[in-house]
């Protein structure tokens, strides 16, 4: 009868580095001002991108309608 080999996990190995706790980090608090600034920038950029897409779509539709009416 064969004995099962036992797997030993060494937490100090490089591949388990993500499991180790950093003592340098003192807190996991979120900076609300930075978060609000980033969210506002994203919201503004999404608004501009949506406005550009809608404008281009309406312009294309208008050109298509104008060409259709001429013929």
N, C-alpha and C positions, 0 to 999 in steps of 0.2 A: 504494500500500500504506500502511495506517495504522500509525502507531507506537503501541505500547501505552503507556498512561499508567502511571507508576510511583507506587505508593502509598507515602507517607512517614509513618511513625509517629513522632510527637514525644512522647517519654516524659514531657516536662515539662507536657504538656497536662493539663487537669483530668480528662478521662475515663480517663486512665491512672494516676490517683493511687494506685489499689490496687496497682500494680506497684512503686511506689517503696517503699524500705525505710525504716522509721522508725529514726532513730538514737537516739531517746529510749529505746526499749526496749533494755534491756541484756541481758536473758535471757528465755528462754521457759519457765522452770521453773514447775511447778505447785505450789501451796501444798497439801500433803497434808492438813493439818489442816482447811483450808477445804473441800477436796473431800470429806473424810470426814464433816464436819459436814453438808454439803449432801446427801450420799447417805443419811445416817442420817435426816435430816428427810424426804426423799422416801420412804424405806422405811417410816417411821412413819406418814406420811400415807396411803400405799397400804394399809397394814394397817388403819387406821381406816376408810378408805373401803370396803374389802372386808368388814370386819366389819359396817358399817352395811347394806350391800347384802344380805349373807347373813341378817342379823337381819330385815330388812324382808321378804325373800322367804319366810323360814320363818313369819313372822307372817301374811303374806298366805295362805300355804298352809294354815296352821292355821285361819284364819277361813273359808276356802273349805271345808275339811273339816268344820268345825263346822256351817256352813250346810247342807252336803250331808247330814250325818247327821240334822239336824232334819227335813228334808223327806223 
